[in-house]
């Protein structure tokens, strides 16, 4: 005999459909089905947003930085060419680029804004970061040695009230000794470009200048602050860092991108796990509702169960009938939620845009969330986990009512019939 007989399947399917005398039970079954669907859809949408948020933020952070940064602990890198040669000898390395970094205060009339000033080699920097793709006006090649040009983040330029072609002064942290005492170094730059990464920390605080100009401004001589490294596979950053810590000279710090923002990415990962657990409770509640639905069905169908038992049906067959009914509700609810969740997740930008226009709200404030739009990234591993979890909870919810049905005493059930 097969595990599931035809009559067991047919009875399970028939009990799912509405009847005039038990329409309320069918309504509760529908509510259970919709509850499972909403739970699955909510899980897929929220987890996809969390994945998209993490991926988008990582991409935008790496647009202005690198996979690995190598720099001195307390002083600039003197023999940076030798260090760069050592780094490039690793087969995982795609490109390296030196940089000079300092701080300063930009002035435009009475407006002043602090900034992180990065001196770069435009040709080499283009191989490391993707900031060239985020240039709104101009290119990195506009930075020429001795021309004292600067490329500003769009928010920094907006706050200063300047645009391409305007002059802006920089007060550096370095000082110049004069007969009247020490005075901060001041240099006038010409704005030659604007970039917009979509990461508020870069767009509002970073200014790019030519590396030679930065070396002169911050009195670095021929040294640099450090070297940025791009790998063929950014996920190998930790492994490569471990190799370099053993081979590079003492006094050199090697920091992969995973450590540069470790606390933030750990917080995002923890938030994803917590949201998964919380939203799983929606599916769990729907599953509990399925338990109550099947218990009501069993009570309503006691005479049918008794007749089946007197005709020779085994208790396990009675269990299978109600397992089929509950599983159908769970499978249909899961499939509806799966389709709905994927539709919303793949078209989230359009859905959010409609909601924002209709209700006049803003979901993403870039001053708070660092990015300007709500991203979404669907991972099939997450979708599979959510689907199996929902089906598992639905099947689990059928066990007790089905077992209770198999325990019905035919004589007691038919006494008042």
N, C-alpha and C positions, 0 to 999 in steps of 0.2 A: 504494500500500500504506500502511496506517495505521502510525503510529509503534509501536504495540503490538498485535501480532496476538493473536487469541483463544487459540491454542495456547500462546503464550508466557505469557499470564496464567494459564491453567489449570495449566500445569506449575509455575509459580512458587508458586501456591496449594497444589498437591499436595505440593510439597517441604516446605512448612511443617508439614503434618500428620504425625503420628507413623506410622512403619512398624515392624514387628516387628524387622527386621534392622538398623535404624538408630535405635532408640529413644534411645540415648545422645545422638546428635546432636540429636534433638528435645528432649531434656531440656536440653541446652546452649542451644538456641534459646529455650526457656522461661525459663531463667535470664537470658539477654540481655534478653528482653522485660521481665521483672520488674525488672532493673537499671535499664532506661530509665524504667520506671514510677516506681520509688522515687526516682530522681534528679529527675524532673519534679515529683513530689509534694513532695519536700523543698524544691525551689526555690520553688515557689508558696507553700508554708506559711511559709518563712523570710522571703521578700521581703514577703509580706503582713504578717507580724509587724513587720518593720522599718518598713514604711509606716505601720502602725497606731501604732507607738511614736512615730514622728516627728510624726504628725498629732495624736495624743492629748496629747503633751507640749506641742506648740505651742498647742493649745487651752487647756490648763490654765495655761500661762504667761500667755497673753493674758487669762485670766479675772481675773487680779490686776493686770495692767498695761494696756497699750494698744498700738495699732498704731504710733503715733509718740509720742515724748516730746520736748517742747520746754522747755529750761531754761537758766539762766544758767551760764556757765563757772565763775565763782568767787563769784558772789553771787546772791541771790534775784532773781526777776523783779519789778521795781517797777511798770512800766506793763503789767501782765499783761492788763488788759482790752483795751488796744490791740493787743497781740500776738494775743490770742484772736480779735479781730475780723478781723485779717489772715488768720489760719488758717481761719476759718469762710468767708471769701470764696472759698476754693478749692472748685470743684464736687465734688471727690473726697471732701471732708470731710463726715461724717455728724453728728458731735457733738464738742464739746471740754469739758474739765473741769479746773479748777485743782486743785492739791494742794499740801500742805505735808508735807515728809518730814524726819524726824529719827530719832535713835537714843536708846535708853534701856534701863534695867534694871528689870524688873518684880519686885516683892517681895510675897510672901505669907508672913508669918511669917519663918521661916528659909530659905525657898525663894526663890531668885533666878534669873531667866532673862533674857538679853539679847534685845532685840527691835528690829525696824524699825517705827517708828511713822509711820503715814500719816494725815494730816489730810485729809478729803474733804468735798465737798459731796454729801450723799446723793442728792439729786435728779439732779444732773448726772453723778455717778459711775455711777448705774444705766444711763445712756445709753452709757457708755464700756465698762465691763467687765461681764462676766457673773457677777460674784461674788454677785449677788442670788440667782441660781439655785442657788448652792452653800451658802446659809445653812441650817444645821442647826437653829438656834434663833434666833428673832427676825428682824428685818428691818433694812435700812440706815436706814430712817426713824426707828429708835429713837435715832439719834444726833442730839441736840438741842444747839444752841449754849448754853453755860453750864451744861449738865447734867452735864458731865464723865463721859459714858458711853464705853465702849470695847467693840468687837467683836473677839474673839480667835480666832485659828486654833485648831482643836480640839486639836491636839497641844500648842500653847503653853498652852492652858487646862488640859489634863491634866497637863502637867509642873508647872504652878503649883498644881494642886490646887484650882481654882476652877471655878465654874459660873455660870450667869446669876443675877444678884441679889447676888453676892458683891462685896466691896470688894477692890481690889488697888492697891498703890502703885507709882508710876512715878518713878524717879530719872532725870532728863533729863541731857543733856550740857551744858545751859546752867547757868550758876552765878549765884548771888545774893550780892551783896556785903553782909556783916554786920560789926558791930564786931569780931568775932573773925576776920574774913577772908572769903575766898570760900568759898561752900558750894554744893553741887549743889542744883538745884531739885527738890523732891519734891511730887508731887500725887497725891491719891487719886482713883481712878476706880471707877465701878460697871460691872460686866460686864452688858451689855444684849443680847448676841448671840454666837453661835458660827458659824463657817463652816468648811467642809471642801472644799477644791478637789481634793484628791488629789495635790497637789504638795507634797512635804515642805518645800521651801524657804519656801512660803507658810504652810502649816498650822502650822509650828513656830516661825516667826520674825516673822510680820506681825501687827500690831495696828492696827485702824482706829478713829480718833476723829473728832469733828467738826472741820472745818477752822478754824473760829473758835477753838475751844479749843486747837488745835495752834499757831495763830498767837500766842496769848497765852503758851502754855507755852514755846515756843522763841523768843519775842520777835521775831517777824517783822513785827509791825505790820500794814500792809495789803498786804504783799508775799506772794508764794507761792514755793515751790521750783520749780514748773514747771507745764506744762499737758500733759495727756494728750489725745491725738487719736484718734478712731475714724474709719476710712475706710470707704467703701462696699465697697471691694475691698482686702483687706489685702495682696494681691500688688502693689499700686501704691505701697506704702510707700517703696520706694527712689526711684521717679520723683518722687513728691511731695516727698520730702526734698531732692532736688536742686534743685527749684524754690524751696523755702523758704530754702535756704542762700544763694541769690542775692538774695532779696527782703527777708528779715528783717534787722534791725539787727545790727551787729557785737557780739560778746560773747554771742551766743545759740547754744546747742548744740542741734542737731536730731538725734535718734537714732531710727531706725526699729527695729522689733522684730527685723529680720534682723541688725542689728548688735549689739543688746543681748545676744544669745546666739549670736553668729555662730560662735564656735569650737565650741560644743556641736553646733549643727546641721550644721556641716561635718564634724565627727567622725562623726555618725550617718550622713550621706550617704556618707562614705568607707567606713564599716563595711558599709553596704548593698552597695556595689560589690564590696568584698572578699569578702563572703559569697556574692555572685552568682558570682564567679569560682571560689571554692573549691567551691561546690556544683555548678557546671557540670562540674567534674572527675568527679563521680559519673556524669553522663550520658556523658562522654567515655570513662570506663572501660567502661561498658556498651556503648558503640559499638565500642571495641576488642575487647570480647568477641564482638560481632557479627561482626567481621572473622574471628576465629578460627573461629567457628561456620560461616560460609560457606566458608572454606577447607576445613574438614573435609567439608562437603557436596559441594564440587566434587571432592574426592578420592574420595569415596564414589560419586559419580555419573559418573565418567569414562567408564564403558562406555555409559551413557545419552547422554552428550554425543557420544561417538564415533558412535553409531547415528544420532543426529539430524544430525550433520554429513554422514554418508554418504547420508542421505536428502535432502540439499540445504539444510539449515539454515545460514544465514550466521553468521559469528562474532558480528555485532552482535545477532542474535536470541538466541544463547546468553547473551550479556551481559545482555540484557533479562530472561531467565528468572530469573537469580539476583539481578538488581536488584529484580525484583518480590518475590522471597522475602524479601530483606533489608528492603525498604520495608514489607512487611506487618508484619514483626516490629517495626520502628520505629514505624509508625503505631499499631498496637494497644498497644504499650507506652506511647507518648505519650498516647493517649486514656485508658488506665487511670490513668496518673499525673495527668492533667488532672482527671478526675472525682474521684479520691481527694484530690488537693490542694485542690480547691475545696470539697469536703465538709468537710474538716478546717478550712480557713481560715474558712469561713462559720460554723462551729460551734465555734470554738476555745475559747471560754469554757467550754462544756460539757465538751469533751474534757479541758481542763486541770483542771477541777474534779474529774472522775472520777479522773484520774491522781494528783492531790494527795490525794484521800481514800483511794485504794487503797494508795499507797506512803508516805503520811505525809510528803510533801515540800512545800516552798513554792517556787514558781517565781519569784515576784516579791517581793523585800524592798524596801519603799518607801524605806527608809533608804539603799539603794544605788542603786536604779533610778528614784527620784523619783516613781514612780506605783505604784498599788496593785493593778493587774490587767494581765494580758497582752492587749494590744489586737491587732486584726487589721483590715487594710484592703486589700481586693482591688482592684487597678487592672487594667483590661482591657489596658492598654498593656503591663504587665509579663507578664500571662498570654500575650498574643500573642507577645511576644519569646521567652519561654521555650518556647512550643510550636514556633515556627519554628526556634529553635536546636536543639531536640531532633530535629525532622524533618530538618533540614539535616545534623546529625552522623550520623544513621542512614543517610541517602542517601549521604553521603560514605564511610561505612564499607563500602558495598556495591561501590564502584568497583573496588578492587584484586582482590577475589575473583572478581568478574564478568569482569574483564579476563583474569584467570588462566584462567578456564573457557573463554573464547573462544580461548585459545591451545593448548588440548588437541589433540594430534595423534591423529586417529582410528586410524591404523595402530598407533601405540604403545599406545594405550589398549586395543585389541582383541587384542593379541598373545597375551595369556595367558587370554583369555576362552574 
